[in-house]
Amino acid sequence: MTSSGPRWLSRSEQSAWRAYLRGSRMLEDALDRDLQEHGLQLTEYEIISMLSEAPRHRLRMSELAELVVQSRSRLTHTATRLEKRGWVVREPCENDRRGVELVLTPEGRGRVVDVSAAHVESVRRHLVDLLSPEQFQAVGVAMAQVRDAKEDVDPYEDDDHAGMATWA
């Protein structure tokens, strides 16, 4: 916001913004719905798949929360559900006993293997195959730019404006 007031979105910017919001929510809902047929939520699959790709199948809880863009408390609740299923365990960090790592169990690795093909097919059906290769690459480039810009910003830096409506 500038001293002269907000820079309102133009009609075409507003249209693109709303298409993004609705499309991203619809995509996430579709991916989640498809995974629920396999007994998983999208947030759960994202966690166990990130762990499956990590060295020794383990990540510090704080690092994992950043990777999956969840609050630490929300990650803790999700980790508890995954622990009850036997797919992950919490262990003290090997190099810093104050921290906690989430570790994928052999059962959890098996679950990732069992579900990954269905998830990739869902991603293709609901996103990749709807776009040309150029469009899909452009989405990736644009979201990488957003991600990289947000990684350098403290989300609570401007508490004076916390809770203000962000609709343009």
LINKA-V323321 format. One record per residue. N is the residue number from 1. RES is the residue in one letter. SS is DSSP state (~ for helix, > for strand, _ for the rest). BURIAL is I if it has 16 or more other C-alpha atoms within 10 Angstrom, else O. D_FIRST is the distance of its C-alpha to the first C-alpha in Angstrom with 2 decimals. Layout:
N/RES/SS/BURIAL/D_FIRST
N/RES/SS/BURIAL/D_FIRST
This chain:
1/M/_/O/0.00
2/T/>/O/3.77
3/S/_/O/6.75
4/S/_/O/7.94
5/G/>/O/5.89
6/P/_/O/4.68
7/R/_/O/6.73
8/W/_/O/9.55
9/L/_/O/12.22
10/S/_/O/15.39
11/R/~/O/18.59
12/S/~/O/19.81
13/E/~/O/16.67
14/Q/~/O/16.78
15/S/~/O/20.48
16/A/~/O/20.24
17/W/~/O/17.70
18/R/~/O/20.04
19/A/~/O/23.07
20/Y/~/O/21.82
21/L/~/O/21.20
22/R/~/O/24.56
23/G/~/O/26.44
24/S/~/O/25.41
25/R/~/O/26.43
26/M/~/O/29.61
27/L/~/O/30.45
28/E/~/O/30.08
29/D/~/O/32.18
30/A/~/I/34.83
31/L/~/I/35.13
32/D/~/I/35.39
33/R/~/I/37.97
34/D/~/I/40.06
35/L/~/I/40.13
36/Q/~/O/41.11
37/E/_/O/44.28
38/H/_/O/45.06
39/G/_/O/44.31
40/L/_/I/40.91
41/Q/_/I/37.27
42/L/~/I/34.79
43/T/~/I/33.32
44/E/~/I/36.90
45/Y/~/I/37.83
46/E/~/O/34.82
47/I/~/I/35.89
48/I/~/I/39.55
49/S/~/I/38.93
50/M/~/I/36.73
51/L/~/I/39.55
52/S/~/I/42.12
53/E/~/O/40.51
54/A/_/O/40.10
55/P/~/O/42.85
56/R/~/O/45.56
57/H/~/I/43.50
58/R/>/I/41.60
59/L/>/I/38.10
60/R/>/I/36.75
61/M/~/I/35.00
62/S/~/I/31.76
63/E/~/O/31.77
64/L/~/I/32.58
65/A/~/I/29.75
66/E/~/O/27.28
67/L/~/O/29.12
68/V/_/O/29.11
69/V/_/O/25.59
70/Q/_/O/27.02
71/S/_/O/26.79
72/R/~/O/29.91
73/S/~/O/31.23
74/R/~/O/30.94
75/L/~/I/32.67
76/T/~/I/35.34
77/H/~/O/36.08
78/T/~/I/36.34
79/A/~/I/38.50
80/T/~/O/40.76
81/R/~/O/41.38
82/L/~/I/42.14
83/E/~/I/44.42
84/K/~/O/46.36
85/R/_/O/47.09
86/G/_/O/48.33
87/W/_/I/45.81
88/V/>/I/44.18
89/V/>/I/45.16
90/R/>/I/43.32
91/E/>/I/44.84
92/P/>/O/44.11
93/C/_/I/42.52
94/E/_/O/45.38
95/N/_/O/43.92
96/D/_/O/42.04
97/R/_/O/43.83
98/R/_/O/40.87
99/G/_/O/38.91
100/V/>/I/39.75
101/E/>/I/40.10
102/L/>/I/40.32
103/V/>/I/43.35
104/L/>/I/44.29
105/T/_/I/47.90
106/P/~/O/50.42
107/E/~/O/50.00
108/G/~/I/46.24
109/R/~/I/46.84
110/G/~/O/49.28
111/R/~/I/46.75
112/V/~/I/44.22
113/V/~/O/47.05
114/D/~/O/48.14
115/V/~/I/44.74
116/S/~/O/43.12
117/A/~/O/44.92
118/A/~/O/43.90
119/H/~/I/40.25
120/V/~/O/40.21
121/E/~/O/41.86
122/S/~/I/39.22
123/V/~/I/36.40
124/R/~/O/38.36
125/R/~/O/39.06
126/H/~/I/35.57
127/L/_/O/33.55
128/V/~/I/35.41
129/D/~/O/38.12
130/L/~/O/35.79
131/L/_/O/34.15
132/S/_/O/35.74
133/P/~/O/35.94
134/E/~/O/33.43
135/Q/~/O/30.92
136/F/~/O/31.45
137/Q/~/O/30.99
138/A/~/O/27.74
139/V/~/O/26.43
140/G/~/O/27.55
141/V/~/O/25.95
142/A/~/O/22.55
143/M/~/O/22.69
144/A/~/O/23.97
145/Q/~/O/20.96
146/V/~/O/18.65
147/R/~/O/21.14
148/D/~/O/21.39
149/A/~/O/17.68
150/K/~/O/17.53
151/E/~/O/20.74
152/D/_/O/19.22
153/V/_/O/16.39
154/D/_/O/17.29
155/P/_/O/16.12
156/Y/_/O/16.33
157/E/_/O/14.67
158/D/_/O/11.86
159/D/~/O/14.22
160/D/~/O/12.44
161/H/~/O/10.39
162/A/_/O/13.54
163/G/_/O/14.91
164/M/_/O/12.03
165/A/_/O/12.67
166/T/_/O/11.16
167/W/_/O/13.02
168/A/_/O/11.63
